[in-house]
Amino acid sequence: MASEQFDIVALGDAIVDVLARRDEAFLTAAGVSKGTMRLLADDEAEALASAMAESGHVEEVPGGSAANTLAGAAALGAKCRFIGQTGDDRLGTLFAAHMYGLDIAFDTPPIRHAPTGRCFILVSPDGERTMQTSPAASHRLTVDALDEDAIRGAQMLFLEGYLWGPETPRAAMRRAIELAHAERRKIAFTLSDSIALPGRRESLAKLVADGAVDILFANEYEARLMAGVEDSETAIALLSKQVETLVLTKGPEGAMAVSGTDRIEVPAAPVPEVVDTTGAGDQFAAGFLAAHVAGADLEHCLKGGARAAASVITHVGARPIGGFETGDHA
């Protein structure tokens, strides 16, 4: 058993968001199509990073779906550990410093042969976001990097869909599942729209169908992608038979969960003003999981998720306000 027991241990992308406001002329010059979401190779990422730095101010904020969720869960009192791969560079140090500041255990050794992953977010004058992601070191997480004792001892293993891509991190996730199952721990998995990419949906669908996931988080779009259907209710019917608890977020319509014969729905928590919906799904999972590991029933878990999601959309950024300030780099 682990010398220290955690409520939640998560595997996910160790990513730093690199944000900047740039006009369409910059996008054209940089060869980036406005409004797109695209994966970048390491050399493409370096070229875009240089262009952004040379053209004005950029802001660097540690992110990543599961890491964002742990930031929220830790703020709500859960004892958390994160496992994710950074590079041995300035951004890797920044990512680690944020985790320490949030009182999240994180000691995955950095690697030297790849830079820390980055998500470049370019905001146009009209407010539209263009996102270009370079997973880099993040997708080089290996089985050897796992803290197996921490996984065995945790109440909950939490996994994110963005990492379910290349075989190397996928193998690490499979090993983590194996360890958690052996100790009868709960396993939660949050989907991402990346399951639409070739080679992901089929293997992930088999994982879920084989009973490897206890709690599955998805929004309506992701649920339809996963189930391979066009109707949300059909997707709910199919997926809820494969997991102990299916949790579905529905944006301004709230959220729902299906567990066995129970189906519970809660409205979205009220907010004075929606400023930025980035991270709403990550923080919903944070509120839900923090309540779950504290022993709350399903309805209270949903309400905890709704409150956490409502809180994060009242300010810019995907994490709760607090902890370390963001790093600035010009």
N, C-alpha and C positions, 0 to 999 in steps of 0.2 A: 504494500500500500504506500501511497505517497506520504511523505513526512508532513505535508501540509495539504489539507483538503479544500477544494474549491467548490463553489456552487455551480459555476459555469466555466468550462474550458472550450475555447473556440479555435477553429482552424479557418484562416481566411487570407485574403489578399492584404499584404502590407504595402499600401499605396499612399502616395502623397499627392493631393490635389494641387495643381498649379493653375491658379486662376488669374485672368487678365481681361480687361475691357479693350477690345480691338475692333476696328471698323472693317467693312467688307473688303477694302483695298488690301488690308493686311492679310486677310484670309486668302484672297486671290494670289497675292505674292508668295504666300507660304504653301500654296498648292492644297489648301484645305477647303472642302466643300461645306458651305454654311449649313448648320443644322444637322450635320451627320454625326453618327457615333461609329468610330472605327478603331480597330486595333493597329498599333504601330510596332514596327520592328525597332530594335535598339538604335540603329543608325538614323532612322526617321525621327525618333524621339529626340535625339541629340540635336538634329537640324532644327526642329521646331522649338526646342528649348532655347537654342541660341538666338533664333529670330525673335522670340518673345522677349528675351532679356535685353536685346539690342534696341527694341522698339518702345520700351517704357517699363513701368512698374508691373511687377507680378507679385502675387501672394501665394504662399505655400502653406497648406493646411493638411495635416495627416488625415487620411480617410480610409476607405475600404469598408465594404458592407458589414462584415462580422465585427471588425474593429469598432466601427461606429456603434453597433449594437452593444458591445461590451462597455463602451463609454457611457451609454445610457443606463445599462444595468448596474454598473458600478456606482453611478451617481444615485441610484435608488437603493443602494445598500448591499447588492450582491457581491460576493467575493469571486473575482474573475481572473482567469489566466488566458493569455492570447498566444497562439503559436502561428507564426507567419514569417516569411523570409524577406529580409532586406539585404541590400548591398552594403559593403563596407565603405560608406561615403557620407557626405554631409546630410543628405536627405534621410538616410538610414538612422543617423544619430538624432535627427529631428523627430522622426517617427517614434523612436524609443523613448525620447524625453517626454513626449506627450503621454505615452502609455504610463510611464512612471508617475507623471503628474496627476494622472487620474486614478492612481493606486491600483493599476492593473498589472499583475505579474507578467513580465515579458523578458525572456532571455534567450530567444532563438539566436544562435551565433550568426552574425552577418557573413556573407560570402564575398569574395573579392572579384570573381569573374563575371559579375553582372551588376549593373546599377540598380538602385532601388526603384521600384515601380512608380510610375507617374500617370496621373490622369490630367491631361491638359484641358482646361475648361475656358473657352473663349466666349465672352459675352459681347454680342453685337449691340450697337446703339439702340436697336429696337427691343432689346431684352432677350433675344433668342440665344440659346446656348449651343455651342458646337463642342463636342467632347471627343477627344482623341486619347486612347489609353495605351500605354506601354507597360505590360505586366512585368517585363524584365525579370529581376531576381524573384519577384513574388511567385512566379510560376516555376521556380526551381526548388520549391520546398520538397524535401525528400523524407522518406521514412525514418532515416537516421536522425532527423532534426526533431522528431516527436519527443515530448516528455511523457513517456508511457505511464509512469507512476501517477502523474497528475491526471491523465485521462482515466485511468482505472479508478481513481478516488473521487472524481467529480460527480456531483449529482446529475449534471447535464453536459452532454457533448453537443456543441452547436457548430454547424457546417454551412458554408455559403456556396451558392451555385456558381458564382463567377470563377471559383477555383477548380470547378469540375470540368477541366478542359484537357490540357496536356497530360500525358500518362504519368509523369513524375509526381505532380501534386495529387492526382487522382489516386495513385497507389498509396500515398500518405494518408489520404482521407479514408480509403478502404481499411488500412491498418488501424486507424483510430476507431473506426466503427467496430472492428473485430475486438479491440481491447475493451471498449465500452460494453459491448454485448456480453462479453465473458463475465463482467461484473454486474450484469443486469442494470446498467445505467440507462437513463433516457437519452435518446438521440433526436435532436431537432435539426431540420434542414430548411434553409430559406432558398427558394428558387430565384432565378434571375432571368431576364429576357435573353441571356446568352445561351439558354437551352435551345434556342432556335438555330444555333450554329451547327454545322454538320458534325455528326459523331457524338454529340452531347445528349440529345434528348433520349435516344434509344437506350443508352447505357444507364442514364439516370432513371428512366422509367422502369427499367428492370430492377434497379436497386430498390426503388420504392415498392414495386410489385412483390419483391422477394421478402418484404417485411423488415427491411433494415432501418426504416425511419419511423419514429414514434409520433413526432409532431412535424407537420409539413406546413410551412408558411408560403403563401403565394398571393399575388393580386389576381384579379379576375382574368386579365390578359395572360399572365403566366400559367394560370390553372388550365385555361383552354389550350395553350401551347403544349403543356405537359400531357394532357389527356388526348390531344389530337382531335379535338372537336371544336365546333364554332359556337356552341351554346354554353353559357356559364353553369346553368343548372345541371346539364348533362355532365360537365366536367366535375362538378361537386359530387354528383352521384357516383361517378367512377372512382375518383381519388379517395373519397371518404371510406371506401371499402378496403383500401390498401394500407391505411395508416390508423393508428389509435386516435389521433386528433388532427383534423384538417382545419387550418386557420386561414381565412380568406379576408383580405382587406379590400374595401370597396370605395376608397377615396372619401369624398364628402358624404357618402351614404353610410359610412361606418364600417363595421366589420362583423364577421360571423365565425362560428366554430361548429364543427360537426364531430361528435365523439360518440360512437355507437349509435344509439337511437336518439341521443340528445342533439338538438340543433338550437344554438343560442345566437341571437343577434343583438348588437348594441349600436346605438347611433354614434356618429362622430362627436367628439367632445367639442363644445363651442370655443371659438377663438375670436378675439376682437378684430383681427386683420390677418389675412394670409400674406406673408412676406416672401417665403421661399419654401416650396414643397420638397426640396432636396432632403433626403434622409428620413422622410416620414415613415416609410416602410421599415427602415432599420430601427428607428426609435419605437415603432409599434412593437416590433419583436422584443426590444429591450424591456418595455413595460410589461409585456406578457410574460416573458421568461423570469423577470425579477419577482413577479407575483407568484409564478408557478413554483420556483424553488423555495419560496417562503411558505408554501403550503396552501395557497389560495385556491378556491374553486374556479371552474371554467369561466363563469360570468365575471368574476372579479379579475381574472387574468385578462379578459377582453377589455374590460374597463380600464385596467392599468395600461394596456397597450394604447387605447384611444387617447388617454390623457398624455402619455409620453409623445405620441405623434402630434397632438395638438400643440404641445409646448414647443417642439422644434420648428414648426412651420411659422412661428411668430417672429423668427429672426433668420438672418442669412447664415447658412451653414448646416451641416448634417449631424452635428453633435450638440449636446446640451451646453449652454453657456457656462463657463467655469474652467478651472484647471489652468494649464499654460496658455498664454496668449499665442496667437498664430505667428509663424515666422514670416518676415518680410524679406524679399530679395529683389534687388533691382538690376 
